[in-house]
Amino acid sequence: MSTKTISVVRDLLATNKQAAAAIRQELRSRGILCVNLLSSPGSGKTTLLESLSGRFKDRYRMAVIEGDIETERDAERIRAKGIPAWQITTGGACHLEAKMVGKVLGEVPAAIDFLFIENVGNLVCPASYDLGEEIRCVLLSSPEGDDKPAKYPQAFLSADCLILTKSDLFPHLPFDPAKAAAEALAIKPGLRVFTVSALRGEGMDALAAYFVEALARLRSAGA
C-alpha cells in the first residue's frame, strides 16, 4: 500500500511539473514575471500586495491570482485597488496546483509586468507544488514566532526570498528577526531576506526594487 501511495504522489508531482513548465514558458514569452507567495494564514500576503500596487502604480502593471479554500474576499480587496484579480477557491485543498493556475492564465492580460500568485495559507503543502513562477517568496509574520523555519524547512528551502512581515509589531512580541533570518539562511544559504511593514510602508521600497530588478533580468534574458 505504501509503495502505491508513493507512486501516486510521484505521478501527481510529475504532472504538476509539466503544467508548471508550460506556464513558465508562456509567461517568459510574454515578458511577465510570476511571483508565488507562500505563508501561513494571516501573515499579510494580501496587505503586502495592496502595498506593492501603490508602489507600482503608473510605472508597472500587475495582476493577481488568489488562492483560498472559500470566499473571494482577498480578490475583492485587490480589485478595489484597481488591480485585475482572479480567485481560485479550492473547496478544501490545502494548496494551488499548476493546472488550476493554467485554467486562469488565458484571462490574464498580455500587457502586464507582474503576475502575483497568493497561495492558500499553509507552510506545508504549497512548498511541493511548482506553479510556473520565477520567484517564490515565503512570508513569516512576527506573531507566528521566529522558530518556524526549522519547523517547516521545505517551505524555506524551496524559496528564493524570505519576507519578514509586520515589523511594526517587533517591539511588542517575543520575535527575533535576526534569529528567524539566520535559521532560514541555515536551511537555504543565499536566500534574499526583506523586513517589512506593509501597513506602514517600511521596507516596501526595497522589496519592490527586488521585483523590478528580477523583471529586468527576465526580459533581458528573453531579448
C-alpha positions as CSV (number, residue, x, y, z in Angstrom):
1,M,0.0,0.0,0.0
2,S,2.7,2.5,0.9
3,T,4.5,1.8,-2.4
4,K,1.4,2.6,-4.4
5,T,0.8,5.8,-2.4
6,I,4.3,7.0,-3.2
7,S,3.8,6.2,-6.9
8,V,0.6,8.2,-7.0
9,V,2.2,11.2,-5.3
10,R,5.1,11.0,-7.8
11,D,2.7,10.9,-10.7
12,L,0.8,13.9,-9.4
13,L,4.0,15.9,-8.9
14,A,5.3,14.9,-12.3
15,T,2.1,16.0,-14.0
16,N,2.2,19.3,-12.0
17,K,5.8,19.9,-13.0
18,Q,4.9,19.5,-16.7
19,A,2.0,22.0,-16.3
20,A,4.2,24.4,-14.4
21,A,6.9,24.3,-17.1
22,A,4.3,25.2,-19.7
23,I,3.1,28.1,-17.6
24,R,6.6,29.3,-17.1
25,Q,7.4,29.2,-20.8
26,E,4.2,31.1,-21.6
27,L,4.9,33.8,-19.1
28,R,8.5,34.2,-20.1
29,S,7.5,34.6,-23.8
30,R,5.2,37.4,-22.7
31,G,7.8,39.1,-20.5
32,I,5.8,38.6,-17.3
33,L,7.5,38.0,-14.0
34,C,5.5,35.5,-11.9
35,V,5.9,35.5,-8.1
36,N,4.4,32.8,-5.9
37,L,3.7,33.9,-2.3
38,L,3.6,31.2,0.4
39,S,2.8,31.6,4.1
40,S,0.6,30.7,7.0
41,P,-2.9,32.3,7.0
42,G,-2.8,35.8,8.3
43,S,0.8,36.6,7.6
44,G,-0.1,39.6,5.5
45,K,0.1,38.4,1.9
46,T,-2.9,40.4,0.7
47,T,-1.8,43.5,2.6
48,L,1.6,43.2,1.0
49,L,0.1,43.1,-2.5
50,E,-2.0,46.1,-1.7
51,S,1.1,48.0,-0.7
52,L,3.0,46.9,-3.8
53,S,0.2,48.0,-6.0
54,G,0.6,51.6,-4.7
55,R,4.4,51.5,-5.5
56,F,3.9,50.0,-9.0
57,K,1.1,52.4,-9.9
58,D,1.7,54.4,-13.1
59,R,5.0,52.6,-13.6
60,Y,4.3,48.8,-13.8
61,R,1.2,46.8,-14.3
62,M,0.3,43.8,-12.1
63,A,-2.3,41.2,-11.8
64,V,-3.1,38.7,-9.0
65,I,-4.3,35.1,-8.8
66,E,-5.7,34.5,-5.3
67,G,-6.0,31.0,-3.8
68,D,-8.3,30.2,-0.9
69,I,-10.4,27.3,0.3
70,E,-13.5,29.5,0.2
71,T,-14.7,33.1,-0.5
72,E,-13.5,35.8,-2.9
73,R,-12.6,38.2,-0.1
74,D,-8.9,38.6,-1.0
75,A,-9.6,39.0,-4.7
76,E,-12.2,41.7,-3.8
77,R,-9.6,43.6,-1.8
78,I,-7.1,43.5,-4.7
79,R,-9.8,44.6,-7.3
80,A,-10.7,47.5,-5.0
81,K,-7.1,48.8,-5.7
82,G,-7.8,48.7,-9.4
83,I,-5.8,45.6,-10.0
84,P,-7.2,42.7,-12.0
85,A,-7.6,39.6,-9.8
86,W,-8.9,36.1,-10.2
87,Q,-10.0,34.0,-7.2
88,I,-9.4,30.2,-7.2
89,T,-11.4,28.5,-4.5
90,T,-10.0,25.0,-3.8
91,G,-13.0,23.8,-1.8
92,G,-10.8,22.2,0.8
93,A,-7.5,21.6,-1.0
94,C,-4.6,23.0,1.0
95,H,-2.6,24.3,-1.9
96,L,-2.8,25.5,-5.5
97,E,-1.7,23.4,-8.4
98,A,-0.3,24.4,-11.8
99,K,-3.3,23.1,-13.6
100,M,-5.5,25.5,-11.5
101,V,-3.3,28.4,-12.5
102,G,-3.3,27.3,-16.1
103,K,-7.1,27.5,-16.3
104,V,-7.0,31.2,-15.4
105,L,-3.9,32.1,-17.4
106,G,-5.8,32.8,-20.6
107,E,-7.7,35.6,-18.9
108,V,-4.6,37.3,-17.7
109,P,-3.9,40.4,-19.8
110,A,-0.8,40.2,-22.1
111,A,0.1,43.8,-21.2
112,I,1.2,43.3,-17.6
113,D,4.6,43.2,-16.0
114,F,4.0,41.2,-12.8
115,L,1.7,38.2,-12.0
116,F,1.5,37.5,-8.3
117,I,0.0,34.2,-7.1
118,E,-1.2,34.4,-3.5
119,N,-1.2,30.7,-2.5
120,V,-3.5,29.1,0.0
121,G,-2.4,29.9,3.6
122,N,-0.2,26.9,4.5
123,L,3.5,26.4,5.1
124,V,3.4,22.6,4.2
125,C,1.6,21.5,1.1
126,P,2.3,24.5,-1.3
127,A,6.0,24.0,-0.9
128,S,5.8,20.8,-3.1
129,Y,3.9,22.4,-6.0
130,D,5.6,24.5,-8.7
131,L,3.1,26.9,-10.2
132,G,5.4,28.1,-13.0
133,E,6.7,31.0,-11.0
134,E,10.1,32.7,-11.5
135,I,10.4,33.7,-7.8
136,R,9.0,32.0,-4.8
137,C,8.7,34.1,-1.6
138,V,7.8,32.8,1.8
139,L,6.3,35.2,4.3
140,L,6.8,34.9,8.0
141,S,5.0,37.3,10.3
142,S,6.1,38.4,13.7
143,P,3.0,37.0,15.6
144,E,3.9,33.5,14.2
145,G,7.2,33.2,16.1
146,D,10.8,33.1,15.0
147,D,11.1,29.3,15.2
148,K,9.1,28.5,12.0
149,P,12.0,27.9,9.5
150,A,13.3,24.8,11.3
151,K,9.7,23.5,11.8
152,Y,8.7,23.9,8.2
153,P,12.1,23.6,6.3
154,Q,10.7,22.7,2.9
155,A,8.9,26.0,2.5
156,F,12.1,27.9,3.2
157,L,14.3,25.5,1.2
158,S,12.1,26.0,-1.9
159,A,12.0,29.8,-1.6
160,D,14.1,32.5,-3.3
161,C,13.1,35.2,-0.9
162,L,12.1,35.5,2.8
163,I,9.8,38.4,3.8
164,L,9.6,39.1,7.5
165,T,6.2,40.9,7.8
166,K,4.5,43.0,10.4
167,S,7.8,44.5,11.6
168,D,5.8,47.3,13.3
169,L,4.9,44.6,15.9
170,F,8.5,43.6,16.7
171,P,8.8,45.7,19.8
172,H,5.6,44.1,21.3
173,L,6.2,40.4,20.6
174,P,8.9,37.8,21.5
175,F,10.0,37.7,17.9
176,D,13.7,38.0,17.0
177,P,14.0,38.8,13.3
178,A,17.8,38.1,13.3
179,K,17.1,34.6,14.7
180,A,14.4,33.9,12.1
181,A,16.6,35.1,9.2
182,A,19.6,33.1,10.5
183,E,17.6,29.9,10.8
184,A,16.1,30.3,7.3
185,L,19.6,31.1,5.9
186,A,21.0,27.9,7.5
187,I,18.4,26.0,5.5
188,K,18.8,27.9,2.3
189,P,22.0,29.9,2.0
190,G,21.7,32.8,-0.4
191,L,18.0,33.4,0.5
192,R,17.2,37.1,0.0
193,V,15.7,38.5,3.2
194,F,13.5,41.5,3.5
195,T,11.9,43.0,6.6
196,V,8.7,45.0,6.0
197,S,5.7,46.6,7.5
198,A,3.2,46.7,4.6
199,L,0.8,48.9,6.7
200,R,3.5,51.5,7.4
201,G,5.4,51.0,4.2
202,E,8.6,50.3,5.9
203,G,10.9,48.1,3.8
204,M,8.5,48.0,0.9
205,D,10.6,50.1,-1.5
206,A,13.5,47.7,-1.3
207,L,11.1,44.7,-1.9
208,A,9.5,46.5,-4.9
209,A,13.0,47.2,-6.3
210,Y,13.9,43.5,-5.9
211,F,10.9,42.5,-8.1
212,V,11.7,45.2,-10.6
213,E,15.3,44.0,-10.9
214,A,14.1,40.5,-11.4
215,L,11.7,41.6,-14.2
216,A,14.6,43.4,-15.9
217,R,16.7,40.2,-15.8
218,L,13.8,38.1,-17.2
219,R,13.3,40.4,-20.1
220,S,17.0,40.8,-20.8
221,A,17.4,37.0,-20.9
222,G,14.5,36.8,-23.4
223,A,15.7,39.6,-25.6
